[in-house]
Protein backbone atom coordinates (compact mmCIF):
# COMPACT_ATOMS: atom_id res chain seq x y z
CA UNK A 1 0.00 0.00 0.00
CA UNK A 2 2.78 2.45 0.90
CA UNK A 3 4.61 1.60 -2.31
CA UNK A 4 1.50 2.38 -4.38
CA UNK A 5 1.25 5.74 -2.63
CA UNK A 6 4.88 6.49 -3.48
CA UNK A 7 4.29 5.62 -7.12
CA UNK A 8 1.46 8.14 -7.36
CA UNK A 9 3.57 11.27 -7.61
CA UNK A 10 1.76 14.04 -9.40
CA UNK A 11 -1.53 13.20 -11.03
CA UNK A 12 -0.39 10.21 -13.09
CA UNK A 13 0.07 6.83 -11.45
CA UNK A 14 2.67 4.37 -12.64
CA UNK A 15 -0.11 2.17 -14.04
CA UNK A 16 -1.54 4.99 -16.19
CA UNK A 17 1.71 6.06 -17.85
CA UNK A 18 4.08 4.43 -20.27
CA UNK A 19 7.37 3.26 -18.84
CA UNK A 20 10.11 5.73 -19.70
CA UNK A 21 13.74 4.75 -20.29
CA UNK A 22 15.90 7.39 -18.66
CA UNK A 23 19.66 7.66 -19.16
CA UNK A 24 21.51 9.12 -16.18
CA UNK A 25 25.08 10.27 -16.60
CA UNK A 26 27.71 12.42 -14.95
CA UNK A 27 29.77 14.43 -17.42
CA UNK A 28 33.21 15.70 -16.57
CA UNK A 29 35.69 14.80 -13.89
CA UNK A 30 33.20 14.54 -11.06
CA UNK A 31 33.10 11.43 -8.93
CA UNK A 32 30.56 12.66 -6.36
CA UNK A 33 27.87 10.13 -7.18
CA UNK A 34 25.82 9.51 -4.03
CA UNK A 35 22.98 11.87 -5.02
CA UNK A 36 23.14 10.52 -8.56
CA UNK A 37 22.64 6.97 -7.24
CA UNK A 38 19.83 8.04 -4.89
CA UNK A 39 17.92 9.61 -7.79
CA UNK A 40 18.55 6.54 -9.97
CA UNK A 41 17.19 4.23 -7.26
CA UNK A 42 14.16 6.44 -6.62
CA UNK A 43 13.27 6.57 -10.31
CA UNK A 44 13.66 2.81 -10.63
CA UNK A 45 11.53 2.28 -7.51
CA UNK A 46 8.87 4.55 -9.06
CA UNK A 47 8.63 2.30 -12.11
CA UNK A 48 10.99 3.97 -14.55
CA UNK A 49 13.60 2.04 -16.48
CA UNK A 50 16.92 3.64 -15.58
CA UNK A 51 20.04 3.26 -17.71
CA UNK A 52 22.91 4.18 -15.41
CA UNK A 53 25.54 5.63 -17.69
CA UNK A 54 28.09 6.20 -14.98
CA UNK A 55 30.62 8.85 -14.07
CA UNK A 56 33.48 10.63 -15.87
CA UNK A 57 31.58 10.67 -19.17
CA UNK A 58 32.18 12.93 -22.14
CA UNK A 59 29.18 14.61 -23.77
CA UNK A 60 29.81 12.44 -26.83
CA UNK A 61 29.60 9.26 -24.73
CA UNK A 62 26.32 10.42 -23.20
CA UNK A 63 24.83 11.15 -26.64
CA UNK A 64 26.01 7.79 -27.99
CA UNK A 65 24.46 5.98 -24.99
CA UNK A 66 21.19 7.83 -25.57
CA UNK A 67 21.18 6.62 -29.17
CA UNK A 68 22.24 3.04 -28.40
CA UNK A 69 19.83 2.62 -25.48
CA UNK A 70 16.84 4.26 -27.24
CA UNK A 71 16.06 6.36 -24.18
CA UNK A 72 13.12 8.73 -23.74
CA UNK A 73 14.96 11.26 -21.55
CA UNK A 74 18.47 12.14 -20.38
CA UNK A 75 19.39 13.14 -16.85
CA UNK A 76 22.72 14.81 -16.15
CA UNK A 77 24.26 15.35 -12.73
CA UNK A 78 26.95 18.02 -12.63
CA UNK A 79 28.89 18.97 -9.52
CA UNK A 80 32.26 19.84 -11.06
CA UNK A 81 31.54 23.17 -12.72
CA UNK A 82 31.55 21.85 -16.29
CA UNK A 83 27.82 22.50 -16.76
CA UNK A 84 28.21 25.43 -19.17
CA UNK A 85 30.24 23.30 -21.59
CA UNK A 86 29.04 19.74 -21.05
CA UNK A 87 25.28 20.35 -21.00
CA UNK A 88 25.20 22.45 -24.20
CA UNK A 89 27.40 19.84 -25.91
CA UNK A 90 24.94 17.08 -24.93
CA UNK A 91 22.00 19.18 -26.18
CA UNK A 92 23.78 19.87 -29.48
CA UNK A 93 24.86 16.26 -29.85
CA UNK A 94 21.34 14.96 -29.36
CA UNK A 95 20.00 17.47 -31.87
CA UNK A 96 22.71 16.52 -34.39
CA UNK A 97 21.63 12.88 -34.07
CA UNK A 98 18.00 13.84 -34.69
CA UNK A 99 16.89 13.22 -31.11
CA UNK A 100 14.38 15.54 -29.47
CA UNK A 101 14.76 14.30 -25.90
CA UNK A 102 14.12 16.17 -22.67
CA UNK A 103 17.37 16.78 -20.79
CA UNK A 104 17.02 17.17 -17.03
CA UNK A 105 19.94 18.55 -15.04
CA UNK A 106 20.78 18.23 -11.36
CA UNK A 107 23.69 19.29 -9.21
CA UNK A 108 25.24 22.46 -7.93
CA UNK A 109 24.80 25.17 -10.55
CA UNK A 110 24.62 28.94 -9.96
CA UNK A 111 21.17 30.47 -10.63
CA UNK A 112 22.41 32.62 -13.53
CA UNK A 113 23.82 29.51 -15.22
CA UNK A 114 20.57 27.60 -14.64
CA UNK A 115 18.72 30.40 -16.46
CA UNK A 116 21.21 30.22 -19.35
CA UNK A 117 20.83 26.43 -19.56
CA UNK A 118 17.04 26.78 -19.61
CA UNK A 119 17.38 29.19 -22.54
CA UNK A 120 19.52 26.59 -24.31
CA UNK A 121 16.83 23.96 -23.88
CA UNK A 122 17.06 21.93 -20.69
CA UNK A 123 13.69 20.59 -19.58
CA UNK A 124 14.27 21.07 -15.86
CA UNK A 125 16.85 21.71 -13.16
CA UNK A 126 16.81 20.12 -9.71
CA UNK A 127 19.29 21.47 -7.20
CA UNK A 128 20.61 20.08 -3.92
CA UNK A 129 17.88 19.31 -1.43
CA UNK A 130 15.12 18.86 -4.00
CA UNK A 131 12.64 16.31 -2.60
CA UNK A 132 12.80 13.07 -4.57
CA UNK A 133 9.02 13.13 -5.04
CA UNK A 134 9.37 16.39 -7.03
CA UNK A 135 11.79 14.71 -9.43
CA UNK A 136 9.54 11.66 -9.75
CA UNK A 137 6.48 13.90 -10.30
CA UNK A 138 8.29 15.77 -13.07
CA UNK A 139 9.29 12.52 -14.77
CA UNK A 140 5.70 11.26 -14.42
CA UNK A 141 4.66 14.44 -16.24
CA UNK A 142 7.07 13.62 -19.06
CA UNK A 143 5.62 10.12 -19.23
CA UNK A 144 2.11 11.53 -19.34
CA UNK A 145 3.09 13.92 -22.13
CA UNK A 146 4.55 10.99 -24.07
CA UNK A 147 1.29 9.10 -23.74
CA UNK A 148 -0.76 12.21 -24.54
CA UNK A 149 -2.44 12.44 -21.15
Secondary structure, 3 states (H helix, E strand, C coil): CHHHHHHCCCCCCCCCCCCCEEEEEEECCCCCCHHHHHHHHHHHHCCCEEEEEEEEECHHHHHHHHHHHCCCEEEEEECCCCHHHHHHHHHHHHHHCCCCCEEEEEECCCHHHHHHHHHHCCCEEECCCCCHHHHHHHHHHHHHHHHCC
